[in-house]
Amino acid sequence: MGQAHVQRALVNALDQGRLHHAYLFTGTRGVGKTTLARILAKCLNCTASGRGDEGITSTPCGQCDSCQAIDEGRFVDLIEVDAASRTKVEDTRELLDNVQYAPTQGRYKVYLIDEVHMLSTSSFNALLKTLEEPPPHVKFLLATTDPQKLPPTVLSRCLQFTLKHMPPERVVEHLTYVLGEEGVAFDESALWLLGKAAEGSMRDAMSLTDQAVAFGQGAVRHADVAAMLGTLDHRHILGLAESLADVDVQRLLAEVAELAEQGPDFAAVLDELSSMLHRLAVAQMVPDAVDNSHGDRDVILQLASRFTAEDIQLYYQIGIQGRGDMMHAPDLRSALEMTLLRMLAFRPQGVPKPPRTPLPLRREPSQAAAPESAPLEAVPQPEALPEVQPEVQPAPQVESPAQPTAPVAEEESPRQEPPPWPVEAETEAPETGTLQHAPEPAPVLEPDSAPEPAAESDPVSEREDALAPEPQVLPADESDNPSGKLDNAQWLQCFDSLGLGGLTRNLAGNCLVESDDGTLLTLRLDPSQEAMQAEVHQARIERALQEQGMPRRIAFYVAELSTSMETPRQREERLNKERHAQAVDLLNHDPHVQKLQQAFGAKLIESSVKPADALR
């Protein structure tokens, strides 16, 4: 039962007549090692198809004298030995004294040695010679739960078959069949408790079922099996997980109080909850791989959609740490309650309501993303960026101390507007003053003085600063259309001036403008950032737009982003890469660097090159 891989190999060997002289069956207790060996002995000695070698079959009849004798334990040519009780070398030598004689009743003389790893070293040495070159009429069938204890010389002379651990699904399936044939009433949930308690052993499952039938007076009921096994009711663990999903502290403590009435092991309760959190994490990533050992796969999948992936990881980590802290707590119940309360106390406050998470998290790209991106015609707008650079490029000699710090200033002081501008610009109107200030120094004053220091001063610093003034013109386009509808190009230009920071900036930076009707701004959000959606971030973006004179309500639309448009985050990364590439190129052409390379064989570590503003 459940060992199809071993069955296939043995059936093919029997049908093709390719028999080995020694077989080793390994596996945990109760998975069918000895039973499989007895069936193989019947296949080797069945006489239904003749008494010669042609009578060997993979389907023993069970009716001939040999089959019946093996089933009844009186077949003289099947010698069963319990190695655990016969470990001495004298026992092994006595056993092998009759190996040279032909079988009395059957086709082969079969030696079935159970728990063979219990033999002593001397016994293995006595067995080794016979195992290596046995007579043609002898077959050895060895069974063990611990093959690591067998000498390599024995392992190398056997065909080894490893029998699988029985999953609870297979145990429940077999118990359902057996109880149905026996006419015994049962609850399916009770069978799952038995399948879990069997720990992969079908023999243990059958023994527990017999005990449950006697305990329940001819029926197998959930309450009776739970009382008999003394195990924790899995429904209480589900109740705790649902309370965490709903952020319901009152229900959470009520579940613990109900558990306390049954006097459970609270450490085991926390272990079971941590195990369920692990199953929930797997359900979010790969729903088909969920462990169904409790028969609650559908419940787990439904529950997984009520958590964010971040919450599950946080709760699991807190649960594992809380398990280690239990030994220091005044009592186990208070330790469990504090661990559960800690899970909710440290839950990210940016998600005030439990979200609904579609499964799996790594889903396929949305089919609706492509056609809906057509109305967003903002691609040509970024072409204005190279036009700004030639005008401002000669200006670094005057304004280089302030301009390169623009990206850092925005992150550190998100509400200062506009942070990267020079001090004199702050006294002017924030929208029109910056536009007038940016072109003033560029056209006339600086081109004449720039060529003289270009040969002497550091070319890397000058050309890197030429890239920095780009943020100065961002509010300019915004001022051209202060009350108009936003497109994606204007969203890119006004993004830095919004002064967003932290998680809110990260969320908004991964959005494209889907549509804007003047009152409702719909932002298309990258699916990878879907879990970050929260009312608090939405309110911050709306407040920032309000302060910039663009009152809007914000709505997020989760879909794959168009590859023809840039999000603020993508634009920032692109500009950083361009600046880094230009800085590396300038260093490679710098005469001082070249002299160092020629004189000392120096190499430029490109990953260590940082923009000038990042060093200030």
C-alpha positions in Angstrom: 0.0 0.0 0.0 1.5 3.3 -1.1 4.8 1.8 -2.3 4.3 1.8 -6.0 8.0 2.6 -6.7 9.1 -0.6 -5.0 6.3 -2.7 -6.5 7.1 -1.6 -10.0 10.8 -2.6 -9.7 10.0 -6.0 -8.2 7.2 -6.8 -10.7 9.5 -6.0 -13.6 12.3 -8.1 -12.2 10.0 -11.1 -11.6 8.3 -10.9 -15.0 11.7 -10.7 -16.8 13.4 -13.3 -14.7 16.1 -10.8 -13.5 16.3 -11.9 -9.9 19.0 -10.8 -7.4 20.2 -13.1 -4.6 19.7 -10.5 -1.8 17.2 -7.7 -1.2 17.3 -5.1 1.5 14.0 -3.3 2.5 14.4 -0.1 4.5 12.0 2.3 6.0 10.3 3.5 9.2 8.2 1.2 11.3 4.9 -0.1 10.0 5.3 0.8 6.3 5.2 -2.8 5.1 8.8 -4.1 4.9 8.1 -7.6 6.4 4.8 -7.9 4.6 6.5 -7.0 1.2 9.2 -9.6 1.9 6.5 -12.3 2.6 4.7 -11.4 -0.7 8.0 -11.7 -2.5 8.6 -15.1 -1.0 5.2 -16.2 -2.3 6.0 -14.9 -5.8 9.2 -16.9 -5.8 7.5 -20.2 -4.7 4.0 -20.0 -6.2 3.3 -23.3 -8.1 0.1 -22.2 -9.9 2.0 -21.8 -13.2 4.3 -24.8 -12.7 7.0 -26.0 -10.4 10.0 -25.0 -12.5 11.6 -21.6 -12.9 9.0 -20.7 -15.4 6.4 -20.7 -12.5 7.9 -17.6 -10.9 5.2 -14.9 -11.1 4.6 -11.3 -10.0 0.9 -12.3 -9.2 0.9 -15.2 -6.7 -2.3 -17.1 -6.7 -2.8 -17.4 -3.0 -4.5 -20.8 -3.5 -1.6 -23.2 -4.1 0.0 -25.2 -1.3 3.1 -22.9 -1.1 1.0 -19.7 -0.9 -1.3 -21.0 1.7 1.6 -22.4 3.8 3.4 -19.0 3.6 0.2 -17.2 4.7 -0.2 -19.7 7.6 3.4 -19.4 8.7 4.2 -23.2 8.1 6.3 -23.0 4.9 9.5 -24.9 5.8 11.6 -23.1 3.1 10.8 -19.6 4.4 13.1 -19.1 7.4 12.1 -16.0 9.4 14.7 -14.7 11.8 14.4 -11.8 14.3 17.9 -10.4 14.4 17.1 -8.4 17.5 16.8 -11.6 19.5 19.5 -13.6 17.7 22.5 -11.3 17.6 25.3 -13.7 18.5 27.6 -15.2 15.9 26.7 -18.7 17.0 23.1 -18.1 16.0 24.1 -16.9 12.6 26.4 -19.8 12.0 23.6 -22.2 13.0 21.3 -20.5 10.7 23.7 -20.8 7.7 24.6 -24.5 8.3 21.6 -25.6 6.2 22.1 -23.1 3.4 23.9 -25.7 1.2 20.9 -28.0 1.2 18.2 -27.8 -1.5 14.7 -26.5 -0.6 12.4 -29.1 0.8 9.0 -27.9 -0.3 9.4 -24.8 -2.5 11.4 -23.5 -5.5 13.7 -21.4 -3.4 14.9 -21.4 0.2 14.2 -17.9 1.5 15.9 -16.3 4.5 13.9 -13.4 5.9 16.0 -11.5 8.5 14.1 -8.7 10.2 15.9 -5.8 12.0 19.1 -7.0 10.4 21.0 -4.0 11.7 20.9 -5.5 15.2 23.3 -8.3 14.3 26.8 -8.0 15.8 29.9 -7.4 13.8 30.9 -11.0 14.1 27.5 -12.1 12.8 27.8 -9.8 9.8 31.2 -11.3 9.1 29.8 -14.8 9.3 27.0 -13.8 7.0 29.1 -11.9 4.5 30.7 -14.9 2.6 27.3 -16.6 2.1 25.7 -13.3 1.2 28.4 -12.7 -1.4 28.2 -16.1 -3.1 25.0 -17.9 -2.1 23.8 -21.2 -3.7 21.5 -20.6 -6.6 18.5 -21.9 -4.7 18.8 -19.4 -1.8 17.4 -15.9 -1.6 18.1 -13.4 1.2 15.4 -10.9 2.2 16.7 -8.4 4.8 14.6 -5.7 6.5 15.7 -2.8 8.7 14.7 0.5 10.0 18.2 1.8 10.3 20.3 1.0 7.2 23.1 3.3 8.4 24.2 0.7 10.9 24.8 -2.0 8.3 28.4 -2.5 7.1 29.1 -1.1 3.6 30.2 -4.6 2.6 26.7 -5.9 3.3 25.0 -2.9 1.6 27.0 -3.3 -1.5 25.8 -6.9 -2.0 22.1 -6.2 -1.7 19.5 -4.5 -3.9 18.2 -1.8 -1.5 14.6 -0.6 -1.7 13.5 2.3 0.6 9.8 2.3 1.5 8.2 5.6 1.8 6.7 7.3 4.8 2.9 7.1 4.7 1.3 10.5 4.3 -1.8 11.2 6.3 -3.9 11.4 3.1 -2.9 7.8 2.2 -3.6 6.6 5.8 -7.1 8.3 5.8 -7.9 6.8 2.4 -7.0 3.3 3.6 -8.8 3.7 6.9 -11.9 4.9 5.0 -11.8 1.8 2.9 -11.3 -0.6 5.8 -14.0 0.9 8.0 -16.4 1.0 5.1 -15.8 -2.7 4.5 -16.2 -3.5 8.2 -19.4 -1.4 8.4 -18.1 0.8 11.2 -19.5 4.4 11.5 -16.9 7.1 11.6 -16.3 10.9 11.3 -13.8 11.9 8.6 -12.2 14.4 11.0 -11.5 11.6 13.4 -9.7 9.7 10.7 -7.5 12.7 10.1 -6.6 12.7 13.8 -5.6 9.0 13.5 -3.7 9.6 10.3 -1.7 12.4 12.0 -1.1 10.4 15.2 0.2 7.4 13.1 3.2 9.4 12.0 3.5 7.7 8.7 3.0 4.1 10.0 0.1 2.2 8.5 0.5 -0.5 11.2 0.2 2.1 13.9 -2.8 3.6 12.2 -4.6 0.3 12.1 -3.8 -0.3 15.8 -5.1 3.1 16.8 -8.2 2.5 14.8 -8.9 -0.8 16.6 -8.5 1.1 19.9 -10.8 3.9 18.7 -13.5 1.4 17.7 -13.3 -0.1 21.2 -13.2 3.3 22.9 -16.2 4.6 20.9 -18.3 1.4 21.4 -18.3 0.4 17.7 -18.0 3.9 16.1 -15.1 6.3 15.4 -16.1 9.8 16.5 -14.0 13.0 16.6 -14.6 13.7 20.2 -13.8 10.1 21.3 -10.6 10.0 19.2 -9.4 13.4 20.5 -10.0 12.2 24.1 -8.3 8.9 23.5 -5.2 10.4 21.9 -5.1 13.4 24.3 -4.2 15.6 21.4 -4.9 19.3 20.9 -8.2 20.0 19.1 -7.0 21.6 15.8 -10.2 23.7 15.7 -8.8 25.9 18.5 -5.6 26.6 16.5 -7.8 27.7 13.6 -9.7 29.9 15.9 -6.5 31.6 17.1 -5.3 32.1 13.5 -8.7 33.6 12.5 -8.5 36.0 15.5 -5.1 37.1 14.3 -6.4 37.6 10.8 -9.3 39.8 12.1 -7.1 41.6 14.6 -9.6 40.7 17.2 -7.9 40.8 20.6 -11.0 40.0 22.6 -11.7 36.8 20.6 -8.0 35.9 20.8 -8.0 35.9 24.6 -11.3 34.1 24.7 -9.8 31.2 22.6 -6.9 31.0 25.0 -9.3 30.9 28.0 -11.3 28.1 26.3 -8.1 26.2 25.7 -7.1 26.6 29.3 -10.2 24.8 30.5 -8.9 21.6 28.8 -5.5 21.9 30.5 -3.4 21.7 27.4 0.3 22.0 26.9 0.6 25.7 26.0 4.0 25.2 24.5 2.4 22.7 22.1 -0.3 25.2 21.3 2.3 27.7 20.2 4.1 25.0 18.2 0.9 24.2 16.4 0.2 27.8 15.7 3.7 28.3 14.3 3.3 25.3 12.2 0.0 26.7 10.8 1.7 30.0 10.0 4.2 28.1 8.0 1.4 26.4 6.1 -0.2 29.8 5.5 3.0 31.1 4.1 3.3 28.2 1.7 -0.3 28.6 0.7 0.3 32.2 -0.3 3.3 31.4 -2.5 2.5 27.9 -3.8 -1.1 26.9 -3.0 -0.7 23.4 -4.6 2.1 22.6 -2.1 0.0 23.1 1.1 0.4 20.2 3.6 -3.0 18.6 4.0 -2.1 16.5 7.1 -5.1 17.8 8.9 -7.5 17.6 6.0 -8.1 21.4 6.1 -6.5 22.5 2.9 -9.4 24.5 1.7 -9.7 26.3 5.1 -5.9 27.1 5.0 -6.2 28.6 1.5 -9.1 30.7 2.5 -7.4 31.9 5.7 -4.1 32.7 3.8 -5.9 35.2 1.7 -6.8 37.2 4.8 -3.1 37.8 5.8 -0.4 39.8 4.1 2.8 38.0 3.5 4.7 40.4 5.8 2.3 39.7 8.7 2.7 36.0 8.4 6.5 36.2 8.4 6.4 38.6 11.4 3.9 36.4 13.4 6.0 33.3 12.7 9.2 34.9 13.9 7.5 36.2 17.0 6.1 32.7 17.7 9.5 31.0 17.3 11.1 33.6 19.7 8.2 33.3 22.1 8.6 29.5 22.2 12.2 30.0 23.5 11.1 32.6 26.0 8.5 30.3 27.6 11.0 28.8 30.1 11.5 32.3 31.6 7.8 33.2 31.9 6.0 32.9 35.3 3.6 30.4 33.7 3.0 29.0 30.3 -0.4 30.5 29.7 0.8 34.0 30.3 3.7 33.3 28.0 1.3 32.2 25.2 -0.9 35.2 25.7 2.0 37.7 25.7 3.3 36.1 22.5 -0.1 36.4 20.8 -0.5 40.0 22.0 3.1 40.8 20.8 2.1 39.6 17.3 -0.7 42.2 17.1 1.3 44.9 18.9 4.1 44.8 16.4 1.8 44.4 13.4 2.6 47.1 10.8 0.3 50.1 11.6 0.2 51.1 7.9 -2.4 48.5 7.3 -5.3 49.3 9.5 -7.7 46.8 8.0 -7.0 43.1 7.2 -6.5 43.0 3.5 -7.5 40.3 1.0 -4.5 38.8 -0.6 -5.0 37.0 -4.0 -3.3 33.6 -4.2 -0.7 32.9 -5.3 1.2 36.1 -4.6 3.4 35.5 -7.7 0.6 35.5 -10.2 0.7 35.8 -13.9 0.7 39.3 -15.5 -2.7 40.8 -15.9 -4.2 40.4 -19.3 -6.0 43.7 -19.0 -2.9 45.8 -18.4 -1.9 46.2 -22.1 -5.0 47.7 -23.6 -5.7 50.1 -20.8 -2.3 51.7 -21.0 -3.2 53.2 -24.4 -4.7 56.5 -23.1 -1.6 57.3 -21.1 0.4 59.3 -23.7 3.1 60.7 -21.6 6.1 59.1 -23.2 7.5 62.0 -25.2 7.6 64.2 -22.1 10.9 62.8 -20.6 12.7 63.9 -23.8 12.7 67.4 -22.4 15.3 66.2 -19.8 18.3 66.3 -22.2 17.3 69.9 -23.3 17.6 71.2 -19.7 21.1 69.8 -19.2 22.9 71.9 -22.0 21.5 75.1 -20.5 22.6 74.3 -16.9 25.8 72.4 -17.7 28.2 75.3 -17.4 26.7 76.4 -14.1 28.3 74.0 -11.6 31.1 76.5 -10.8 28.6 78.8 -9.1 26.0 76.5 -7.7 27.8 73.1 -7.3 27.9 73.2 -3.5 24.1 73.3 -3.2 22.8 71.4 -6.3 24.3 67.9 -5.9 22.6 67.5 -2.5 19.1 67.7 -4.0 18.1 64.0 -3.7 19.4 63.7 -0.1 17.7 66.9 1.0 14.3 65.7 -0.2 14.6 62.4 1.6 15.7 63.8 4.9 13.3 66.7 5.0 10.2 65.5 3.1 8.0 68.6 3.9 10.5 71.3 3.0 9.7 72.8 -0.4 11.6 72.8 -2.5 14.7 71.5 -0.6 17.3 71.3 -3.3 16.9 75.0 -4.4 19.4 77.7 -3.5 18.5 80.0 -0.6 17.6 82.9 -2.7 15.0 80.8 -4.5 13.1 80.3 -1.3 12.1 83.9 -1.1 10.5 83.8 -4.5 7.3 82.1 -5.5 7.9 78.4 -5.4 6.4 77.8 -8.9 7.6 80.7 -11.0 10.8 81.7 -9.2 12.5 78.5 -9.9 11.8 78.6 -13.6 13.4 82.1 -13.8 16.4 81.1 -11.7 17.4 78.0 -13.6 18.1 79.6 -17.0 19.6 82.9 -15.7 23.2 81.8 -15.1 23.4 79.5 -18.0 23.2 81.5 -21.3 25.7 84.3 -20.9 27.9 84.3 -17.8 29.3 80.8 -17.5 30.3 79.7 -21.0 33.1 82.2 -21.2 34.7 81.3 -17.9 34.1 77.5 -18.1 36.8 76.6 -20.7 39.7 78.1 -18.6 39.3 75.9 -15.4 38.2 72.9 -17.5 41.8 71.8 -18.1 43.0 72.3 -14.5 40.0 71.5 -12.3 38.5 68.1 -11.6 36.5 67.1 -14.7 34.6 64.4 -12.8 33.1 66.9 -10.3 32.1 69.4 -13.0 30.3 66.9 -15.2 28.6 65.1 -12.4 27.2 68.4 -11.1 25.8 69.0 -14.6 23.4 66.1 -14.0 22.3 67.3 -10.6 20.3 70.5 -11.5 17.6 68.5 -13.3 15.2 68.6 -10.2 15.3 72.5 -10.5 13.0 72.5 -13.5 10.5 69.9 -12.1 8.1 72.4 -10.5 8.2 74.5 -13.7 5.9 72.3 -15.7 3.7 71.9 -12.7 3.3 75.7 -12.6 2.3 75.8 -16.2 -0.8 73.8 -15.5 -1.6 74.2 -11.8 -5.2 73.2 -12.0 -5.2 71.0 -15.1 -5.3 67.2 -15.4 -2.2 65.3 -14.6 -0.6 63.0 -17.1 2.3 60.7 -16.4 4.9 63.2 -17.5 3.6 65.8 -15.1 3.4 63.1 -12.4 7.1 62.5 -12.9 8.0 66.2 -12.7 6.0 67.0 -9.6 6.8 63.8 -7.7 9.9 65.2 -5.9 8.1 68.4 -4.9 5.4 66.4 -3.1 7.9 65.8 -0.3 6.8 62.2 0.4 9.0 59.9 2.5 9.4 56.4 3.8 6.9 53.7 2.7 4.6 56.3 1.2 7.3 57.5 -1.2 8.1 53.9 -2.1 4.4 53.2 -2.8 3.8 56.3 -4.9 7.2 55.9 -6.7 6.0 52.6 -8.1 2.9 54.1 -9.7 1.9 55.4 -13.2 -0.9 57.8 -13.8 -3.8 55.8 -15.1 -6.4 58.6 -15.4 -7.2 62.0 -13.9 -10.6 63.8 -14.2 -9.6 66.8 -12.0 -11.0 65.3 -8.8 -10.1 61.6 -8.9 -6.5 60.6 -9.7 -6.2 56.9 -10.5 -2.7 55.5 -10.1 -1.7 52.2 -11.7 0.3 50.3 -9.0 3.0 47.6 -9.7 1.6 44.2 -8.5 4.7 43.6 -6.5 3.8 46.5 -4.2 0.2 45.6 -3.8 0.7 44.6 -0.1 1.8 48.1 0.7 -1.7 49.6 0.0 -3.1 51.3 3.0 -5.4 54.2 3.8 -2.6 56.0 5.7 -0.4 56.2 2.6 -3.3 57.2 0.4 -4.2 60.1 2.8 -0.5 61.3 2.8 -0.4 61.4 -1.0 -3.7 63.3 -1.1 -2.5 65.8 1.5 0.8 66.4 -0.5 -1.2 67.0 -3.7 -3.4 69.4 -1.8 -0.4 71.4 -0.6 0.8 71.7 -4.1 -2.5 73.2 -5.3 -3.7 70.0 -6.9 -6.6 68.7 -4.7 -7.3 65.1 -5.7 -8.8 61.9 -4.3 -6.5 59.0 -4.9 -7.5 55.5 -6.1 -5.0 52.7 -6.8 -5.5 50.2 -9.7 -3.2 47.1 -9.5 -2.0 46.0 -12.9 1.2 45.3 -14.8 3.0 48.5 -15.6 3.5 49.6 -19.2 7.1 49.2 -20.4 6.8 52.3 -22.5 6.4 54.6 -19.5 8.5 55.2 -16.4 7.5 55.4 -12.8 9.2 57.9 -10.5 11.2 55.0 -9.1 12.3 53.7 -12.5 13.3 57.2 -13.6 15.3 57.7 -10.4 17.1 54.4 -11.0 17.8 55.2 -14.6 19.2 58.7 -13.8 21.4 57.2 -11.1 22.8 54.6 -13.5 23.5 57.3 -16.2 25.3 59.4 -13.7 27.3 56.5 -12.4 28.2 55.5 -16.0 29.3 59.0 -16.8 31.3 59.3 -13.7 33.1 56.0 -14.5 33.8 57.2 -18.0 35.2 60.5 -16.8 37.5 58.7 -14.3 38.7 56.3 -17.0 39.7 59.3 -19.1 41.1 61.4 -16.3 44.9 62.0 -16.9 45.7 61.5 -13.2 43.9 58.2 -13.1 45.6 57.1 -16.3 49.0 58.0 -14.8 48.3 55.8 -11.8 47.2 53.0 -14.0 50.4 53.2 -16.1 52.8 53.7 -13.2 51.3 51.1 -10.7 49.0 49.0 -12.8 46.0 50.3 -10.8 42.5 49.2 -11.7 39.3 51.3 -11.2 36.7 49.5 -9.1 33.6 50.7 -10.7 31.3 49.6 -7.9 33.1 52.0 -5.6 32.3 55.1 -7.7 29.7 57.3 -6.1 28.1 60.5 -7.4 29.6 63.6 -5.8 26.3 64.5 -4.0 26.3 61.1 -2.3 29.6 61.9 -0.6 28.5 65.3 0.8 
